[in-house]
Amino acid sequence: MVLNSIHNTWLDVFFKFVTNLGDGMFCLLIVALLFFLGKKKESVTILLAYISSGLAAQILKRIFHMPRPKVFFEQIAFHYPHFVEGVSMSGSNSFPSGHINSAFALATVIALVYKQRRYS
């Protein structure tokens, strides 16, 4: 709670952008870009990592049934003063995060496939 009390508006804007890096469309854009650049093996590897991590996340969401923070706080009658405006939530379960799963699947494949430091 202490960190949330010292938030800045520019951080809201920054993290709205950063959260999109875990969006499925971003991952599929990277897959398409690599495919058209002739990196078919890498693009297929990222696509398979994205699909398998997405399936794993959906299975775990159904097992754990953890509500999104806003719903959780409403259930326990806790008033949280700052939710970021303009961020739409899809689905009702928040654990594990689909965005985090996608981002880490993409980052892991890039780190493993590209041994060069500037990429990984």
N, C-alpha and C positions, 0 to 999 in steps of 0.2 A: 504493500500500500504506500510506503514511503516514496518509492520511485515514481509511482503513478501521480503523486501529488505535485511533482516538479516537471510534468510533461510540457512540451512546447508544441505549438501548432505546426511548425515546420517538420517536426518529427512525425506527426500524423500523416502529413503529405508524403514524406520519405518512406514510411513503412507501408503506406497504401501501395506505393510503387513496388517496394521490395516483395510484398506478399504475392504480387503477380508473377514473380519469378518461379513460384511453385505452382502456378496455374497450368493446367493441362495444355492449353493453347500455346504457351511459351515452350513447353517441352516438345510438342508436336512441330512447332516452328523450327526448333533446333534439329529435329529428326529430318524434316524436309530440306533444310539448308545443307546438312551433311550429305544427304542422299544426292542432291543436285550438284554438289561439289565432288561427287565421285567417291565419297566415303560411305559406301553401302553397308559394309560390315559394322562400322561404328553406328550408323543410323539405325540399323536393325537391332543392335545391342541396346541402344538407348530406348528404342521403342519397346522391346521386351522387358527392360527394367521398369519402364513407366507403367506398362500394363500389369506386370506382376506385383509391383508395389501398390498400385491402385486397388487391385483385387485383395491383397493382404490387408490394406487399410479398411476396406469396406467390411471384410469379415470381422476384423477386430472391433470396428465400430458397433457391429451388431452384438458382439459378445459383451462389451463393456458398458454400453448405453450411458455414456457420460454426456450430460447436457452441455450446451454451449454456455459460456460464462454468464451471459445476460440472463438466460433462463435459470441457471443455477442460483444466481444471486436473488432472483425473484422468488424462487422456491424457499429460500432460507430467510426471506424478508430482510435482506441486506441491501442498503442503498449504495450503489456504486456511482460516483458522480461523473465519470468520463468514459463514454464509449465513442469511438471514432465515427463521425458522421460520413455517410456515403459508402460505407462498407456493407455489402449485402452478404448475408449468410445463406448458404444453401445446405439443406439437410438440418437435422436436429441434433445429431451427435457430434461431439467435438474431439473425441480421442479415438485413435490417433489422428493427427492433423493430416488431411489429404495434401495440403500445400507443402508441408514439411516433408512428407513421404516423397512427393514428386521431385522436390528440390534436391533431397539427399540422393535419390536414385540417379538423377542426372549428374550430380557432382561426383558420386562414387564411380560411375561409368567413365566420366571424363578423366578422373584421377587415375583409374586403372588402365584405360586404353592409351592415353597420352602420357608417356613417361617423361616428356619434357616439362620442366618446371613451370614455364610460362603458361602452359595450358592447365596443368593439374594443380 
